[in-house]
Each structure stands twice: as C-alpha cells, then as structure tokens.
Amino acid sequence: MFGGVFRAVLTPLFTVMVARKLGATGFGQYSFALALAYILLIVGEMGLPKVVVRELAAHRDDVGRYIGDLAVFRLLSGLASLGLVYLVLLAHSSSTDVRLPLFLMGMSFLIFTGLRRFFDSIFQAFEVMKYQALVDAVDVLITFGAGTALLYNGYGLMGIAFAMMAGASVSMAMDFIILTRKLGRPRFSFDWDFWKRMALGALPFGVIGLITFLFGYSDTVLVSLLKGDRDAGLFSSAHKVIWAAAVIPATVMTAVFPFLARIRSSGSERHHEVIRKVVKYLACLSLPFAGLLAFYAPQIISFLYGSEYRAAYPALWTLAAIPVFSFAYLPLIDLLNVHYKHRLSVIAILSAAAANLGLCMLLAPWLGFMGAAMSTLAAEALLLAMTALFAWRHMHLHPRVLGNWKPMAATATAVLACLPLRSGLPPALLLPAFLLLYLAALLALRTFDGEDLRTLRAFLPLSRGAR
C-alpha cells in the first residue's frame, strides 16, 4: 500500500509540472509517447507477471529457472516492442529533435520498467512486497527529482526522458540485485517448451490487461468523437478521480493473489474464507470512499481541476458508486484466475466492455459526458454480476459474501449525520467528523469479529515482550 500510494501522489504531481512547463504541444507529445509505450508494455509482457505469481507461488524451489529463462524471454519481447515504437516514431510527423527523447521514454518503459515488473512478480510470488515497495519509491523519487530539476533548467522533453531512464534503470538494477541475493540466482536453460508453456499461460492475463486498459479509455475517445473535446475533458476529469482509487484494491490483491495461489490445493472452504474477508475489508474502505466522493463532488472537482471543470461534478457523483462494484469484483476475478478459469474472466470483462461501448454510443449523443458516466456505471455493475455468477457456479462461492450491509449502514449513518453540517463546517473539520462517525457506526454494528481484531493487532507495533 505504501508503494502504491507513494507513486499515486508523486506521479500526478510530476504530470502537472510537465503540462505547465511544456505547454499543450509538448505535453501532447509526452502523453502520446507514454500512451504508446504503455499499450506496448501490456502487449509485450502478455500477462507474464501474473502467471509467474500464480505458478511460482506454488513452486518456489524453481525460482532460479524463472529468473534466468524468463528474464531473457521478457527482454526479447521488450526489444520487439521497442522496435515497434521506433517504426511508429519514424512514421509520426514529429521532428528529429523530438523523436530521440520519445524513443528514450519508450525504452525506459518497455525495457527497464518491463523487466522491473517481471522481477516484482517474483517478489510477489514469495510474498515479500517490501522490496518491491522500496525499489518503487526509489524509482519515483529519482524520476520526480531529476525530472523536476531538468524541467526547470530548460531541458524540456530530453530532460524528462533522461529522468525516466535514470529512475527506471537504477530501480531495475536494484530489483535484480535484491532478487538474486535474497531469493535465488538465475539459471539459464533456454528451454523452448518452458517459454511456450509460460507464454500460453500468460496470454489470458494479457488479454484481460489489454481489455481493462481499453475499457478505461474508450469512453473518453467516444465522447470526444460524438460530442467534442469539452465533454470529453469533463468526463475524463471525473473518471480519473475514480481511476486513481483503483490503487487500493490493486495493492490489496497484489498481496492476496500469491497467497491464493499458494493455498490453491487446500480446498474450497479456505479460499471462500479468504475471499469473504477480503471483500469485507474492501467494502469497509470502498463504501465510505464512495460516500465522500458523492458528498464532496463539486469541491473535489474544483480543487483538482479549477472552476472551469465544475460542470463535471454530476459525472463524479454518478461514478462515485463504481468503487462499490470494483472493490468486490476484483477479488472474484483473481479467484477465478488462480484456479485456471481465465476464460470466465475474459468473458466477463469483454462483455462489460462491449456493454459499455454500446451504451456509450447510444447515450453520449443524447446526454454527452453524463451518458458516458451512466454507461460506465452500468458496465461496472454488469461486471460484478457476471463475476459473482461465475464464482457461484464454478467455484461454489455463494453471492452472500457480497452482502456487506453493515459497512453500507455505517456509511449511510455518517452521510445523514453530516449532511446538516455541510454548510456550517469547513471540509477540514467535516471530513474527520465523517470518518469518526463511520468508525463508531461500524463498531456499534459489531462489524468486526475476534479474528478481524487479531488481524488488526498484527499490524500494530508491539513491544518485544508482547510479541
């Protein structure tokens, strides 16, 4: 969680500085390079990190082979993706002075960051995410520090490219050193059958990642085509707030997925108990977050983007319910994937993406950015319904695990109690009051049992004697 939140704070701040210093044209070139590199990063890794976590978590003695053979495989796919970036830049209308920094940005993503994501998957398989969080913090700090200094000294795109290269290469080297000293040394066998088996196993994860990425950006493109750039900007400003919230379930499932893979053969009852608790804890986080987004939608939009984006608050108010769905279906998707039922995950995500696309094309010409917000919300609800159905029919996980009425009742209590105070108290006082009321309601409803309290105490600093 520390590593994810650290990046989630500094990366947007760096993006704001890049936009201010480079201007619209320079920022457009920067955004183009990152979008192209990120798409090719997803395509190049083909879901390999996820399948490494699943397989290696249950076969840790074979770590040397994974480090050696798959690092070579990942490097080759990264070089192939970098070749595509070079061809795209040659065909692009950018000048020669711009192509070099854009190519270096692509290299930092596709080679160094790509290898880092692979190495991090091995840390996740061994459930030692502390190394991943440490190296991630180093990457962000180097990129942010060097990039800020070079930007304000007039180096422009080349300065940003150098900062990204420095952060990605240093962090990748740190990852490799820690990995080989703490977990195992690489063994190179160049086993083609092993490469083929891992690539075929990773392919469904790659499809899921690509569809999810397109799912997140298709509405903005459609609204821009159907209603113009203003509506697209209003929708995107609200959607990015919700997209940023995904760091919470993503980081939680980073820790849970390897554990699910390790206990895969322990029987369904243990998996059901783990999923029940994860969904419960994520509901305790998502429901008040959704309540606060709906409660403060105008203030959040104005604070982040300025008064000209104030018209986007109805979209944020509509999208505020998305965490209620996403915090529940992400654990279910990982449960299906860990049991080799990727086909069901792909069907669910692809169906939700198709529904989102169709509804957006139907509603956006009529309602503009609000049509896109409504279609996104409906698609998220469909995704939860389908994953819950698949988990019930194929994993015998009853949908009642999603019935977290106590966090919902606690959120409603806090919202109703704070509603009369919204005009009288400033947000700096009302927010702590909301959270305290929510926590008090959770405790009054006896949401947490003895095992939950023991889990919480495991995170608290204790004396040596108490331990």
C-alpha positions as CSV (number, residue, x, y, z in Angstrom):
1,M,0.0,0.0,0.0
2,F,2.9,2.4,0.8
3,G,4.5,1.8,-2.6
4,G,1.2,2.3,-4.5
5,V,0.2,5.4,-2.6
6,F,3.6,6.9,-2.9
7,R,3.5,6.6,-6.7
8,A,-0.1,7.7,-6.8
9,V,0.8,11.0,-5.1
10,L,4.1,12.0,-6.8
11,T,3.3,10.8,-10.4
12,P,0.3,13.0,-10.9
13,L,2.2,15.9,-9.4
14,F,5.0,15.4,-11.9
15,T,2.5,15.2,-14.7
16,V,1.0,18.6,-13.7
17,M,4.5,20.1,-13.7
18,V,5.2,18.6,-17.2
19,A,2.0,20.0,-18.5
20,R,2.7,23.5,-17.1
21,K,6.4,23.6,-18.3
22,L,6.0,22.1,-21.8
23,G,2.7,23.7,-22.8
24,A,-0.1,22.0,-24.8
25,T,2.1,20.9,-27.7
26,G,4.9,19.4,-25.6
27,F,2.5,17.8,-23.2
28,G,0.7,16.2,-26.1
29,Q,3.9,14.7,-27.4
30,Y,4.8,13.5,-23.9
31,S,1.3,11.9,-23.5
32,F,1.5,10.3,-26.9
33,A,4.8,8.6,-26.1
34,L,3.6,7.4,-22.7
35,A,0.3,6.1,-24.1
36,L,2.0,4.2,-26.9
37,A,4.7,2.8,-24.6
38,Y,2.1,1.7,-22.0
39,I,0.0,-0.1,-24.6
40,L,3.0,-1.9,-26.0
41,L,4.2,-2.7,-22.4
42,I,0.9,-4.5,-21.8
43,V,1.1,-6.3,-25.2
44,G,4.9,-7.1,-24.7
45,E,4.6,-8.7,-21.3
46,M,1.4,-10.7,-22.4
47,G,0.3,-11.2,-18.8
48,L,3.6,-12.8,-17.8
49,P,3.9,-11.2,-14.3
50,K,0.5,-12.5,-13.2
51,V,1.2,-16.1,-14.4
52,V,4.6,-16.0,-12.8
53,V,3.0,-15.2,-9.4
54,R,0.5,-18.0,-9.8
55,E,3.0,-20.7,-10.8
56,L,6.0,-19.7,-8.8
57,A,4.0,-19.2,-5.5
58,A,3.3,-23.0,-5.5
59,H,6.8,-24.0,-6.9
60,R,9.3,-21.7,-5.2
61,D,12.2,-24.2,-5.5
62,D,12.3,-23.5,-9.2
63,V,13.0,-19.7,-8.8
64,G,16.4,-19.8,-10.5
65,R,14.9,-21.1,-13.7
66,Y,12.2,-18.4,-13.6
67,I,14.7,-15.6,-13.0
68,G,17.1,-16.8,-15.8
69,D,15.0,-18.1,-18.6
70,L,12.0,-15.7,-18.3
71,A,14.2,-12.6,-17.9
72,V,15.7,-13.4,-21.3
73,F,12.2,-14.0,-22.7
74,R,11.0,-10.7,-21.3
75,L,14.0,-8.8,-22.6
76,L,13.4,-10.2,-26.1
77,S,9.7,-9.2,-26.1
78,G,10.7,-5.8,-24.8
79,L,13.1,-5.3,-27.6
80,A,10.5,-6.3,-30.1
81,S,8.1,-3.8,-28.7
82,L,10.8,-1.1,-28.8
83,G,11.2,-1.8,-32.5
84,L,7.5,-1.0,-33.0
85,V,8.0,2.3,-31.1
86,Y,10.8,3.2,-33.5
87,L,8.7,2.4,-36.5
88,V,5.8,4.4,-35.2
89,L,8.0,7.4,-34.4
90,L,9.5,7.3,-37.9
91,A,6.0,7.4,-39.4
92,H,4.9,10.1,-37.0
93,S,5.2,13.7,-38.0
94,S,7.4,14.7,-35.1
95,S,10.8,16.4,-35.9
96,T,14.1,14.6,-35.5
97,D,14.8,16.5,-32.2
98,V,11.6,15.2,-30.7
99,R,11.9,11.6,-31.8
100,L,15.0,10.9,-29.7
101,P,13.5,11.8,-26.3
102,L,10.3,10.0,-27.2
103,F,12.3,6.9,-28.2
104,L,14.2,7.1,-24.9
105,M,10.9,7.3,-22.9
106,G,9.7,4.2,-24.8
107,M,13.0,2.4,-23.9
108,S,12.6,3.3,-20.2
109,F,9.1,1.8,-20.2
110,L,9.5,-1.2,-22.4
111,I,12.9,-2.5,-21.4
112,F,13.7,-1.3,-17.8
113,T,10.2,-0.9,-16.4
114,G,9.2,-4.1,-18.2
115,L,12.0,-6.1,-16.6
116,R,11.1,-4.5,-13.3
117,R,7.5,-5.6,-13.4
118,F,8.7,-9.1,-14.1
119,F,11.1,-9.0,-11.2
120,D,8.4,-7.6,-8.9
121,S,6.2,-10.5,-9.8
122,I,8.8,-12.9,-8.3
123,F,8.8,-10.8,-5.1
124,Q,5.0,-11.1,-5.0
125,A,5.2,-14.9,-5.5
126,F,7.4,-15.1,-2.4
127,E,5.1,-12.6,-0.6
128,V,8.0,-10.1,0.1
129,M,6.5,-7.0,-1.3
130,K,8.6,-4.8,0.9
131,Y,11.4,-5.0,-1.6
132,Q,9.1,-4.0,-4.4
133,A,7.8,-1.0,-2.4
134,L,11.3,0.1,-1.6
135,V,12.5,0.0,-5.2
136,D,9.3,1.6,-6.4
137,A,9.9,4.5,-4.1
138,V,13.5,4.9,-5.4
139,D,12.2,4.9,-9.0
140,V,9.6,7.6,-8.3
141,L,12.0,9.8,-6.3
142,I,14.7,9.7,-8.9
143,T,12.3,10.4,-11.8
144,F,10.5,13.1,-9.8
145,G,13.7,14.8,-8.5
146,A,15.8,14.6,-11.7
147,G,12.8,15.4,-13.9
148,T,11.8,18.5,-11.9
149,A,15.4,19.8,-11.8
150,L,15.9,19.3,-15.5
151,L,12.5,20.7,-16.4
152,Y,13.1,23.9,-14.5
153,N,16.5,24.2,-16.1
154,G,15.0,24.3,-19.6
155,Y,15.9,20.7,-20.8
156,G,12.3,20.0,-21.9
157,L,11.4,16.6,-23.3
158,M,15.0,15.4,-23.3
159,G,15.3,16.2,-19.6
160,I,12.1,14.2,-18.9
161,A,13.4,11.3,-21.0
162,F,16.8,11.3,-19.1
163,A,15.0,11.3,-15.7
164,M,12.7,8.4,-16.7
165,M,15.7,6.4,-18.0
166,A,17.6,7.1,-14.8
167,G,14.8,6.1,-12.5
168,A,13.8,3.0,-14.4
169,S,17.4,1.7,-15.0
170,V,18.5,2.3,-11.4
171,S,15.4,0.7,-9.9
172,M,15.6,-2.3,-12.3
173,A,19.2,-2.9,-11.3
174,M,18.3,-2.7,-7.6
175,D,15.4,-5.1,-8.2
176,F,17.8,-7.6,-9.9
177,I,20.5,-7.3,-7.2
178,I,18.0,-7.8,-4.3
179,L,16.3,-10.6,-6.2
180,T,19.5,-12.6,-6.8
181,R,20.8,-12.1,-3.3
182,K,17.7,-12.7,-1.3
183,L,15.7,-15.3,-3.4
184,G,17.9,-17.2,-5.8
185,R,20.5,-17.0,-8.6
186,P,19.4,-17.2,-12.2
187,R,19.7,-20.4,-14.1
188,F,19.8,-20.3,-17.9
189,S,18.5,-23.4,-19.7
190,F,16.8,-21.7,-22.7
191,D,14.0,-24.3,-22.6
192,W,11.7,-23.5,-25.5
193,D,9.0,-25.7,-24.1
194,F,9.1,-23.8,-20.9
195,W,8.9,-20.5,-22.7
196,K,5.9,-21.8,-24.8
197,R,4.1,-23.1,-21.7
198,M,4.5,-19.8,-19.8
199,A,3.6,-17.7,-22.8
200,L,0.4,-19.7,-23.4
201,G,-0.5,-19.5,-19.7
202,A,0.2,-15.7,-19.6
203,L,-1.9,-15.0,-22.7
204,P,-5.3,-14.8,-21.0
205,F,-3.9,-12.4,-18.4
206,G,-2.5,-10.3,-21.2
207,V,-5.9,-10.2,-22.9
208,I,-7.5,-9.2,-19.6
209,G,-5.0,-6.4,-19.0
210,L,-5.4,-5.0,-22.6
211,I,-9.2,-5.1,-22.4
212,T,-9.2,-3.4,-19.0
213,F,-6.9,-0.7,-20.3
214,L,-9.1,-0.1,-23.3
215,F,-12.2,-0.2,-21.1
216,G,-10.8,2.7,-19.1
217,Y,-10.1,4.9,-22.0
218,S,-12.8,4.1,-24.6
219,D,-15.4,6.4,-23.2
220,T,-13.2,9.5,-23.4
221,V,-12.4,8.7,-27.0
222,L,-16.1,8.1,-27.9
223,V,-17.3,11.3,-26.1
224,S,-14.6,13.3,-27.9
225,L,-15.8,11.9,-31.3
226,L,-19.5,12.3,-30.6
227,K,-19.8,15.5,-28.5
228,G,-16.4,17.3,-28.8
229,D,-13.4,17.9,-26.7
230,R,-15.1,19.8,-23.9
231,D,-17.4,17.0,-23.0
232,A,-14.5,14.5,-23.2
233,G,-12.5,16.7,-20.8
234,L,-15.4,16.9,-18.3
235,F,-15.9,13.2,-18.3
236,S,-12.1,12.4,-18.1
237,S,-11.7,14.8,-15.2
238,A,-14.3,12.9,-13.2
239,H,-13.2,9.4,-14.4
240,K,-9.6,10.0,-13.4
241,V,-10.6,10.5,-9.8
242,I,-12.3,7.1,-9.8
243,W,-9.4,5.5,-11.7
244,A,-7.0,6.7,-9.1
245,A,-9.0,4.9,-6.4
246,A,-8.1,1.6,-8.0
247,V,-4.7,1.7,-6.3
248,I,-6.4,0.4,-3.1
249,P,-7.9,-2.9,-4.4
250,A,-5.0,-3.4,-6.7
251,T,-2.4,-3.2,-4.0
252,V,-4.5,-5.4,-1.6
253,M,-4.9,-8.1,-4.3
254,T,-1.1,-7.8,-5.0
255,A,-0.7,-9.4,-1.6
256,V,-3.7,-11.7,-1.7
257,F,-3.2,-13.3,-5.2
258,P,0.1,-15.1,-4.4
259,F,-1.5,-16.4,-1.1
260,L,-4.5,-17.7,-3.1
261,A,-2.1,-19.4,-5.5
262,R,-0.1,-21.0,-2.6
263,I,-3.2,-22.5,-1.0
264,R,-4.8,-23.5,-4.3
265,S,-4.9,-27.2,-3.4
266,S,-6.1,-26.6,0.2
267,G,-9.8,-26.9,-0.6
268,S,-12.6,-24.5,-1.5
269,E,-13.5,-23.6,2.1
270,R,-10.2,-21.9,2.8
271,H,-10.5,-19.9,-0.4
272,H,-14.0,-18.9,0.4
273,E,-13.0,-17.6,3.8
274,V,-10.1,-15.6,2.4
275,I,-12.4,-14.0,-0.3
276,R,-15.1,-13.3,2.2
277,K,-12.7,-11.4,4.5
278,V,-11.0,-9.5,1.6
279,V,-14.4,-8.4,0.2
280,K,-15.5,-7.4,3.7
281,Y,-12.4,-5.3,4.3
282,L,-12.5,-3.7,0.9
283,A,-16.2,-2.9,1.4
284,C,-15.2,-1.1,4.6
285,L,-12.9,1.0,2.5
286,S,-14.9,1.5,-0.6
287,L,-18.3,2.4,0.8
288,P,-17.2,5.5,2.8
289,F,-14.9,6.5,-0.1
290,A,-17.9,6.4,-2.4
291,G,-19.9,8.4,0.1
292,L,-17.3,11.1,0.4
293,L,-17.0,11.4,-3.4
294,A,-20.7,11.9,-3.7
295,F,-20.8,14.2,-0.7
296,Y,-17.9,16.5,-1.9
297,A,-18.2,16.0,-5.7
298,P,-18.3,19.8,-6.6
299,Q,-15.5,20.6,-4.1
300,I,-13.2,17.8,-5.3
301,I,-13.6,18.7,-9.0
302,S,-13.0,22.4,-8.3
303,F,-10.0,21.7,-6.1
304,L,-8.3,19.4,-8.5
305,Y,-9.0,21.0,-11.9
306,G,-10.3,24.5,-11.3
307,S,-13.7,26.3,-11.5
308,E,-14.0,25.7,-15.3
309,Y,-14.4,21.9,-14.6
310,R,-17.2,22.5,-12.1
311,A,-19.8,21.2,-14.6
312,A,-18.3,17.7,-14.3
313,Y,-19.5,17.2,-10.7
314,P,-22.7,15.3,-11.8
315,A,-20.5,12.8,-13.6
316,L,-18.3,12.3,-10.5
317,W,-21.5,12.0,-8.4
318,T,-22.6,9.2,-10.8
319,L,-19.3,7.5,-11.0
320,A,-18.8,7.6,-7.2
321,A,-20.7,4.2,-7.0
322,I,-18.1,2.4,-9.1
323,P,-15.8,1.6,-6.1
324,V,-18.7,-0.3,-4.6
325,F,-18.6,-2.7,-7.6
326,S,-14.9,-2.7,-8.4
327,F,-13.8,-3.4,-4.8
328,A,-16.0,-6.5,-4.9
329,Y,-15.3,-8.0,-8.4
330,L,-11.5,-7.7,-8.3
331,P,-11.1,-10.4,-5.7
332,L,-13.6,-12.6,-7.5
333,I,-11.7,-12.2,-10.8
334,D,-8.4,-13.2,-9.1
335,L,-10.1,-16.2,-7.5
336,L,-11.2,-17.4,-11.0
337,N,-7.7,-16.7,-12.4
338,V,-5.8,-18.6,-9.7
339,H,-7.9,-21.7,-10.5
340,Y,-7.1,-21.5,-14.2
341,K,-10.6,-20.2,-15.1
342,H,-9.3,-17.3,-17.2
343,R,-11.8,-17.9,-19.9
344,L,-14.6,-16.9,-17.5
345,S,-12.7,-13.7,-16.5
346,V,-12.2,-12.8,-20.1
347,I,-15.9,-13.4,-20.9
348,A,-17.0,-11.2,-18.0
349,I,-14.6,-8.3,-18.8
350,L,-15.2,-8.5,-22.5
351,S,-19.0,-8.5,-22.0
352,A,-18.7,-5.5,-19.7
353,A,-16.5,-3.6,-22.2
354,A,-18.9,-4.3,-25.0
355,A,-21.9,-3.2,-22.9
356,N,-20.0,0.0,-22.0
357,L,-19.2,0.7,-25.7
358,G,-22.8,0.1,-26.9
359,L,-24.4,2.1,-24.1
360,C,-21.9,5.0,-24.6
361,M,-22.6,5.1,-28.3
362,L,-26.4,5.2,-27.5
363,L,-26.4,7.7,-24.6
364,A,-23.5,10.0,-25.4
365,P,-25.0,11.7,-28.4
366,W,-28.1,12.5,-26.2
367,L,-26.6,13.1,-22.8
368,G,-23.0,14.0,-23.5
369,F,-20.5,13.2,-20.8
370,M,-23.3,12.2,-18.4
371,G,-24.2,9.4,-20.9
372,A,-20.7,8.1,-20.7
373,A,-20.8,8.2,-16.9
374,M,-24.0,6.2,-16.9
375,S,-22.7,3.7,-19.4
376,T,-19.6,3.2,-17.3
377,L,-21.5,2.7,-14.1
378,A,-23.9,0.1,-15.8
379,A,-20.9,-1.8,-17.3
380,E,-19.2,-2.0,-13.8
381,A,-22.4,-3.3,-12.3
382,L,-22.7,-5.9,-15.1
383,L,-19.0,-7.0,-14.5
384,L,-19.8,-7.6,-10.8
385,A,-22.9,-9.5,-11.6
386,M,-21.1,-11.8,-14.1
387,T,-18.1,-12.5,-11.9
388,A,-20.4,-13.2,-8.9
389,L,-22.4,-15.6,-11.1
390,F,-19.3,-17.4,-12.4
391,A,-17.8,-17.6,-8.9
392,W,-21.0,-19.1,-7.7
393,R,-21.4,-21.7,-10.5
394,H,-17.8,-22.7,-10.9
395,M,-16.2,-22.1,-7.5
396,H,-19.3,-22.6,-5.4
397,L,-18.8,-19.2,-3.8
398,H,-22.3,-18.0,-2.6
399,P,-23.2,-14.4,-3.5
400,R,-24.0,-13.7,0.1
401,V,-20.3,-13.0,0.6
402,L,-21.0,-9.7,-1.1
403,G,-23.8,-8.8,1.3
404,N,-21.8,-6.3,3.4
405,W,-24.8,-4.4,4.8
406,K,-23.1,-3.3,7.9
407,P,-20.5,-1.0,6.2
408,M,-23.3,0.2,4.0
409,A,-25.5,1.1,7.0
410,A,-22.5,2.8,8.7
411,T,-21.8,4.9,5.6
412,A,-25.5,5.9,5.4
413,T,-25.4,6.9,9.1
414,A,-22.3,9.0,8.6
415,V,-23.7,10.7,5.5
416,L,-27.0,11.5,7.1
417,A,-25.4,12.8,10.3
418,C,-23.0,15.1,8.4
419,L,-25.5,16.3,5.8
420,P,-26.9,19.1,8.0
421,L,-23.4,20.2,8.9
422,R,-22.1,20.5,5.4
423,S,-22.9,24.2,5.1
424,G,-21.7,25.1,8.6
425,L,-18.4,23.2,8.9
426,P,-15.4,23.5,6.7
427,P,-14.2,20.3,4.9
428,A,-11.1,20.2,7.2
429,L,-13.4,19.6,10.2
430,L,-16.2,17.8,8.5
431,L,-14.0,15.0,7.0
432,P,-12.6,13.8,10.3
433,A,-16.1,14.0,11.8
434,F,-17.4,11.9,8.9
435,L,-14.7,9.3,9.4
436,L,-15.2,9.1,13.2
437,L,-18.9,8.7,12.8
438,Y,-18.4,6.0,10.3
439,L,-15.9,4.1,12.5
440,A,-18.3,4.5,15.5
441,A,-21.2,3.1,13.5
442,L,-19.0,0.1,12.3
443,L,-18.1,-0.7,15.9
444,A,-21.7,-0.2,17.1
445,L,-22.9,-2.7,14.5
446,R,-20.2,-5.2,15.6
447,T,-18.9,-5.4,12.0
448,F,-15.6,-7.0,13.2
449,D,-15.3,-10.3,15.0
450,G,-12.4,-11.6,17.1
451,E,-10.4,-12.8,14.1
452,D,-10.7,-9.4,12.5
453,L,-9.3,-7.8,15.6
454,R,-6.4,-10.2,15.8
455,T,-5.6,-9.4,12.2
456,L,-5.6,-5.7,13.0
457,R,-3.4,-6.2,16.0
458,A,-0.8,-7.9,13.8
459,F,-0.3,-4.5,12.0
460,L,0.2,-2.6,15.3
461,P,3.7,-2.0,16.7
462,L,4.2,-4.2,19.8
463,S,6.9,-4.5,22.4
464,R,9.3,-7.4,22.2
465,G,7.7,-8.9,25.3
466,A,4.2,-8.6,24.0
467,R,5.2,-10.3,20.7
